Amino acid sequence: MSRYRVYSPVFMFLIAIIAACIIALVSGCATTGNQPSVEQIKEQACPVILGTLAGLQVSPDIPADTKARLGEIEPVALAVCSTATEIGDIKQMSEAVFAVVVDVVKDSNMTPEQKLAAIIAITTARMMIASYKVQQ
């Protein structure tokens, strides 16, 4: 019997997403203070959102009907990440995805650590998007 805990690949994938988010947020703090463009927000937040959706869809700890809910929201996220030019569209998408992911994670058979990792990943992406201020 091993003394070390073995984590599932999905959990490790979510941890990698969280690490990428932290790096993106920290690197954003090191800029000249100018607000990032909509494209830069998409480049940072969309991989986190899409990666979280993909990771949850392949998790064996999530029931098939719950995965179907993720499958319904994923095309919306893909479309917005591909074509959106307005921050309002991106914010709407992040709110919808956030709500679905939180519900899915709560209803899943994931371990508490996996649930926490998924919630942190999607919350980090949402924070990146929410931090964008519309110029008046």
ABEGO torsion letter per residue (X at the ends): XBABBBBBAAAAAAAAAAAAAAAAAAAAAABAGBBBBAAAAAAAAAAAAAAAAAAAAABAABBAAAAAAAAAAAAAAAAAAAABABAAAAAAAAAAAAAAAAAAAAABABBAAAAAAAAAAAAAAAAAAAABBBBX
